[in-house]
Amino acid sequence: MNRPRSSAGNRGAKWALLIALALLVGMVVLLARLTAEKNSQPSAPSSGQTEARGVEKPPEKQPVSPEFQFYTLLPKEGNQPPRPVAQEDEVPDEAAAEQPELKSEARYVLQAGSFSKARDAEARKAELALLGVESRINAVDVSGQRYHRVMLGPLPGKEITALRRQLDQAGIETTEPRRSDG
């Protein structure tokens, strides 16, 4: 019952050894070529001799740093919003004098922003809530475009002036007060 062993199990090991040996020889040849090329490059230009290959390397290019022109173009194009110029001799009460006279018994509404994205309107509403101001968002369609307006009020005229001053100090622009219908 002794069977002669087949050499099929040894064949796989022989092939693996042969492939590994071929890879090793290939690596040695590649390394030898790279070393020979590195050593054959002249360190100084030779007089009258040309390289055997006859190929010249192009000169190395210096890296180009990008030049952004929009920093200079945008202000010249007039795309910037006008910046208010604060003068030292201005009195803050002058701004209050420019506001229309509001009747204290009448009720008014203010708009603290109009946004095309609802999340921007919600952010403004949260900003107002942190200041202690109650607001609501009205969605309106204007020329097929949906806008989300952040509205304050209706409030009495005497509160509107103080509220506008508070929002102005917080950097929140509002529209002129409009008389409320209800």
Secondary structure, DSSP 8 states (H G I E B T S, - for coil): ------THHHHHHHHHHHHHHHHHHHHHHHHHHHHHHHHHS-SS--SS---SS----------------HHHHHHHHT-S-------TT--THHHHHHS----TTSEEEEEEEEESSHHHHHHHHHHHHHTT---EEEEEEETTEEEEEEEEEEEEHHHHHHHHHHHHHTT------EE---
